Amino acid sequence: MRLTKIFRKNRYKSRLPAGLAALFLFITPPALAQVWNNFVAMENLYSLSFPEPFNDPEVTYLRASDFRVFSANEIIATVDKRPYVPVIKNYILKFSQTLGPAFSEEQRQILIARELESYAQYYATMDGSVLEMIPDAPQGENKGGYIMIGFKDPHLGLQVMRVHVVMTNQSMFHQIITGSEKDMRTPSTEKFFQSLIAQDNLIRSQGQIRAEWKKFKAGSSLFTAYFPEPVKPYVPEPAQATHENKFDRVKARFYDPVLKQNIFVNVYGYELDRKITETEANLFLEERFINRHGSNLERTKIYNYTKNGFPVIEAVYPIRPPNEFGYLNTVRVRIMYSRNYIMAYEVRASSSLAKGDFVTTLIQQTSFHPGQAQKEKNKLKKGGGAVNTILNETDEPEDELEDGSSAESSSEEYSNEPKKSIRELISEQNTPPSATPDDPEKSPEAPAPKPLLKDAPPPPPPQEQPATQAP
C-alpha cells in the first residue's frame, strides 16, 4: 500500500515505465521475505527444509527398550498469500515408526501403494480426481511413491494436493503440499520434496521401562504388570485393571501407525480351589485360549521352560481374523502357574507384531508372585483392607524364591470339596463378558477432518482410527 501511495504522489514528477510499475505493485511480502529453515530431528533421524514459520512440532516418544524409543511427529508450515492473490500453500510432514520388525523391500512397496490409494479413495468422496500417481518412485536410497490429486475448494477454487510417501525399514514419511496447480511445480515445491534425508534407525535413549511406565497390581496381588501412559499414536488409551472375586484382569491396547494395526493385550489372574498340575495347566491353555479362539493343538507351537522357579508354558497359534480386523490372525500366550494360582499373558495381533521384539518386551514387564497373593489372602481373612490395583513406588511385592514360595511362609488352605475338572474350575471364574468369545468391537467412524486453518484446503485423509475398546 505504501508503494502505491508514493507512486501516486510522484506521478507528475517522474513517470515510471509501465512494466516497472507493475513489478512494484504485484510483488507480495511473502515473496520478498520468504525464509527457509532446515529442521533436524533428534540424532539426525531425518532432516527436511521448511519455509518459515512452521509450527513447533510436538514429538511423541514410546520407549521400545531400555536403550531405544519409537517416535512420531507432524510439522506444518503455511504460506498465506492473501489478499494479494487467493493462494494458501501448506507444507506438511507426517512421520511415524512401526512397532514391529523391519520391513522387507517388498513390504515397503506394498505399504506405499496402500497409502497412495487411501488418498485417492478419500478425495474421490469429495469429487477429487487423481492427476498423476507413481507408486514406485524411489527417493535417494529409500523406497517412495507420489500422487497428485485435484479437487475444488469452495473458497479457493481448483486446488491440488501433491503427496510423496517415503519409507525406510522402520519409518514412514508423508510429505504433503496443498495449493494451486501452479504451486505444484515451483522451485520451492521441489526444494521441499528433495530436501528430505531419512535415516533408518530408532532414537537411542537410555532409560528404564519400569521407571517410566505405570505399575499395575492385580487385586489379588497375584501379578504386577507395567504399561505406558497414553501417548499418541502408539498408546490411544490408558490400561485398565479389574478385580472380581478370584479373577483379575489388566487390559491394554497399542496402535502401529505404519501398519494401521492394533495390538490387544490382556493379563489374567486366576485363583482356583486346589493345586494345579502340569497336565491341568496344559489343559487350561487348550480350553481357555486355543479352543476358545477356534484353533487347535496341531497348529500351535508350544514352549516349556522355567522362569524364577515357576513353570512356564508359552504358545503361539493362528486364528481366523474377525471381519472388522482382517489382520488379527495370531495369538501369543504365556502361562505361569504355582500352587492354586495361574497367570496368563495374552496378546492378539498380526503375526509380525505378535512375534516381534516389542511384544516380547511387553511380556517381560510382568511379574508373577503367588506367594504375595497368598499372604494378602491371609490378611483379608484376618480383617485386612482391600488391595489397590495400582502400586505406589515403595509398595513393591516381595520377591519369590526359586522354588516358587515367598520369603515369608504362609498357610495354604484349599477346599475339601470333591475335586472338579479344570473346565469346571475355569468356568466358575467371574470372567468379564468381553474376555469370553471375543470378536473385537468394530471401530467407530472417523470424525470429519478439521481444516488446517480458515479457508484452507482440506487436510490429507485421516489415518485409520483404531478401535476404542480392546476385545
Secondary structure, DSSP 8 states (H G I E B T S, - for coil): -HHHHHHHHTTTT----HHHHHHHHH--HHHHH--EEEEE-GGGSEEEEEES-B-----EEEE-SSSEEEEEEEEEEEEE-TTTSS-EEEEEEEEEE-SSS---HHHHHHHHHHHHHHHHHHHHTTT-EEEEEES---BTTBEEEEEEEEEEETTTEEEEEEEEEEE-SSEEEEEEEEE-TGGGGSHHHHHHHHT-EE--S-EE----HHHHSEEEE-TTSSEEEEE---BTTTB-S--EEEEETTEEEEEEEEEETTTTEEEEEEEEEEE-SS---HHHHHHHHIIIIITTTT--GGG-EEEEEEETTEEEEEEEEE----TT-TT--EEEEEEEEETTEEEEEEEEE-HHHHTSHHHHHHHHTEEE-HHHHHHHHHHHHTT-----SB--TT-----B-TTS-BSS--------S----HHHHHHTS---GGGSS--------------SSTT------------SS--
